Amino acid sequence: MTFFLPIVLAGALQSAAPSAPLAPPALPALSSYVPVRVFDTKAGAFVDFEVMLASVAKADVIFVGEQHDDPNTHRLEAAILDGLRRRGIGVTLSLEMFERDTQPSVNSYLSAGISEAEFLKASRPWPRYATDYRPLIELAKAHGWPVIAANIPRRFASSVAKAGLTALDTLTPTERSWVAAEVKCPKDAYFDRFAATMTDHDGPGGGTKTNATEEDQRTTTERYYFSQCVKDETMADAIATGFDQFNGKLVVHFDGAFHSDFGQGTVDRVRRRLPGRRVAVVTVLPVKDLDTLSPAGEDLKRGDYLVYTVGRN
């Protein structure tokens, strides 16, 4: 099955390109074609992209897990948002890619209180913001949707990775308000997956293989895991707060897939804060060949929908 990114969306995004000197260049024209196949893990079958949208539109919170460096993934993310818009659904956009202390700048840009150049200067956007995340922000701005800067300030997460959770005790009251009040770091299946990733390569917390003793490695892994948990808890806190603040409007949260795969990480922490609410998990998986897909094993547990697209080789 294939999906076509609406050309009207590409045109709208180009027309919104800023002229201020510090703003990013206008987006290049987007091809209308994005190769994609969608697998419904509960039904055990491939379905149409629009069928997936109709299903997840009934949720209270949608997680979209991405591989950060894949261009087609980001185009599909914009298509998901636009598909919800076409269904007349108001959205609260939530992003791992913005930190909670930048929320005033995000709000000001959305309300046209500051220029895009001023917004970018104040909000510490990720390096490929212009191509990867600007389409999401501009779509939200065009339709008056709230945007949640969900993540913990990076410097605080780094402090936890170095010193453990006690690093949070050194924050000022204002700084502490940008971090989830409740932080839990159980040694569960999520920890096991995190530790395995840390052992194999540069993991989500930035760990590496070293010649350190087993005890030192375990201590380092735990500190990085604490940092990961603080990110998850803070994003979950921001999502739950936004859900209440905006009167139960559908929250669509974009994050690195590790944070939401298998219903762990941020997903598990949102469910703790919003009991009884429907949470849908979508994982985007770049692959080399769409024609030979046969989802099986652990992949079937990653999310409600697996969205496969052709990634960079």
N, C-alpha and C positions, 0 to 999 in steps of 0.2 A: 504494500500500500504506500502511496505517496501523499505528501501534503504540500499545498501551495501557500506560501506566506503571502497574505493579501498585498497587492501592489499599492493599494491606497495607504497602508501603514508605512511603507517605505517612503512614499511621497510626502506624507505628513511629517515624518521625522526629518527629512531633508529640508523642508520648508522652515522647520524650527531652528535650523542651524544658526548659531550666534555670529555677530559681526565684531564683537569686542576683541581687542588684540590678544588677550590672554586666554580666550576661549578655544576649545579644540576645533580643528577644521571640520567642515561639513562632512557628514557621513557619505561614503561612497554609495552609489546606487546599489540596492540589494537585489539580487536575483530573486525572481518570484518562486523559484523552485528550491525546496529543501528536502533532500531525501530522508525519509523517516519510516520506521515501522514501529507500531505500538503493541506491546504485549500486556494483556490483562492477566495478572498473576492469579487472581481468584477464579476467573473463568478458564484459565489455562489455554488461552487462545489469542491470536492476533486480532486486533480490532482497529477500526478507523480512528484517526486523530480526533475527529469531531465527536465520536462516541465517548472517548475518554473525557473530553471537555464537558460533555453533558453530565457525565457521572461526577467528576470532581467539583463541578459547579454547585453541587448539593452539600458540600462540606462546609465546615466552619473555618477550618484552617487547611491550606494546601501547602505542602513542602515540595519544592522543586530542587532536587540535588543535582549539582552540575560538576563537570570537569572544567576547571577555571579557564584553561587555555584553548578551548575548542570553539572555533567560530560558529559552526552550525548549531551548537548547543545554545549559544546566546541568541541566535536568530529564532530558534524555537521557543525560547523563553518569552521573547516579545510576542510571538504568535499565540502562546498560551494566554497572556494577558489580553491581547486583542480579541481572542476567541471568547473570553469571559465578557468583555465589553460588548461584543456583538449580541450576546445573550441578555443584555440589559442588566448585568450584575455589577453593582458598585463594589469596588475592591479597595482594601487597605494593603498597600505594597510594603513588604518588610524585606530588609536587605542585610545580610551578613557584612556586606561590603562598606557599610558606613557605621561609624562608632557613635555611641549614645551621646557623647558630649557635643557632637556636631548637629544634634537635632534642631537647635535654633536656626542654624544656617540653612538646613534642609527646608524647614518651614518657611523661612523668609524667601527662599528662591521660589518655592511653589506658589507663594502669594504675590510674586513679582516685587517683593520688597528689596531684593538685591539682584544684580545682574548675574549671568552665568559665570562670568569671570570671577566675580567676588565669591560666589558660591564655591567654585572649584578651589579657590585660594584658601578658603576657610574650612573645607570639609574633608581634606585629605583623601581624595578619590583614589581608587586603585589604578595602577599604571595604564591599563587598557580601557579606562572608563569610556572614552569617546566611542569606541566600537562595541563594547560589551554591555555596559550598564546605562549609558545615556538614553538608549531607546526606551528603557523601562521608566526612568525618571521622567522623560518627556511625555510619555503616554499618560503617566499619572498626573502630571501637571496639566495636560490638555483637557483632562476629564475631571479635574478637581478631586482626585483621589488623595487621601493621606498617604504619607510615606514614613515608615518607621526606620530610623537609624538604629539597628538592633544590637550591634556587637559591643563588647567591652572595649574601651580604649586599649589599643595594642600595648602601650607601655605598662599598663597594669597587668595584663596577661603575661608579659615578659617577666615582670617582677615575681609573679607567682611561680613561673617556671624556674626561676633562679632560687627563690627562698621558700617556696611553699605557700600555703594558704595564709600564713601569718602575715604575709606581705599586705594583705587587705587591711590589717589593723593599723597600718601606717598612713592610710588615706585620710584626707580631710572629709568632713561630712558631705560636702558637695561632691567630691570625687567618689565617695562611697555610694552616692545615689546613682552613679552611672554603672554600678555593678549590682547584680541580683542580691537581694537581702538574704535569701536562702540559697545556700550552696551545698549540694550533696555530691559526693564522689564515691559511690559504692564500687567495690571490687566485683563487678558483674561481667556479663558477656561483652559489654561495651569496653570495659577495661581490658579484657583478654584480646579483643580485636585491636585495640589501640597498642597494647604491648607488643603484639605480633608484628604490627606495622613498624613500630619503632625498631624492632630487632632486625627486620628485613632490609630496611633502607631509611633514608631521611623520612621520618614519619610525620603525621599531622602536627605534632608538637615540635618538630625540627630536630629530633634526636638522630644520632648517627652511631654506627658501629665503632667501638673503641676497644682499646686493650685494657680497659678498667676491670676491676674485680666484679664478680657477679653481684655482690652486695651494692657496689657503687652504681652499677648499671640499673639495678632494681630501684635504687633511690632516685636516680635521674629519671627513669621512666615514670615513677610515681609523681615527681614534681611536674613533669610535662603533662601528665594525665590531669593533675589538679588544674593546670592552666587550661586544658581542653574543657574540663568540666565547668570552669568559671565562664568560659565563652558560651557553652551550651546553656547554662543556667541563666546567663544574662540575656541571651537572645530569646529564650523561652519567657523570661519575665517581661521583656519588651513586647513580645507577641501577645501574651495574655493581657497585659495592661492596655495595649492598643485595641484588642478585641472588645474590652469593656468600654474604653474611652469612646470608641466609634460605634457604639450601640450594636455590637454583634455583627458588624459588616465583615464579609468574607476576607480573611487575611491570607495573602499569598506571599510566602516567604521563600527567598532564594538563598541557597547556601551551598558550600562545598558538600558533595554527596556523603562524605564521611560523617557529617553532622546529622544526617537524616536517614541514611540507609538502615535497613532492618528495624525501623521504628525505634532506634536507639538515640543516644545523644540528645539533641534539642527536641526531637519528637517526643521522646519519653518524658522530658521535663515539661513540655507544653501539656501533655495529657495529665500530668500531676496537678497542674495549675488550672486546667479547664476540664474537670471531670465531666464525662457524659457528652462532650462535644465531639463532633465527627472530624477526624483528622485524616486527610488523604496524603499519601506519599508517592511522589513521582520521581523517578530517577532517570536522568538522561545518560545514555551510554554510547559514546562514539566507538564505532567499529569500522573495520576495513571493508566488510562485505555484508550487505543487507540480505542477500539472496540465500545465504547458507545458515541463517540464524536458527538455533534450536535451544531456546532458554531452558535451563535445567539446573538442578542442584541448588546451591546457595543463592544463585541469582533470583530464584523465584521468591525468596524471602526479603529481597531488598526493598520492595515497595509495592504499592497497589498496581502501579503501571510502570513498565520499563519502556522508555522511549529511546529507540535505537536510531542513530543517524550516522552518516559517513563522516568519520573524523579524519584528522591529519594523519598521514602515514609516516 
